[in-house]
Amino acid sequence: MESLPRHLELTVIRSWLKGKSRDEIALEFGKSQGTISNIISTLRNSMTRYDFDSMR
């Protein structure tokens, strides 16, 4: 898995929480869709599903 700076991971998460699709985020940051999915999945796995899904 590609290692990204923490500030970039947080920016990706903020974009996703604002409703952008994974495809849009990947294009915006020049990263693969898989990288974006991994960032979101890592956060999701660290929280209960209810809490995570309700934030979006």
C-alpha positions, 0 to 999 in steps of 0.5 A: 500500500502506498504511504501518504502523508497524514495531512493528505489522508485527512484531506481525502477523508474530508472530501469523502465526508463532504460527499465526493465520490471515490473516483472524484477524489482519486482524480483530484489528488492524482491517486488511484481509486484503490488508494482512496478506498484504502484510506476510507476503509482504514478509518471505517475499520477504526470506528463502529460502522454506525458512527462512521456512516452517520458522519457522512 
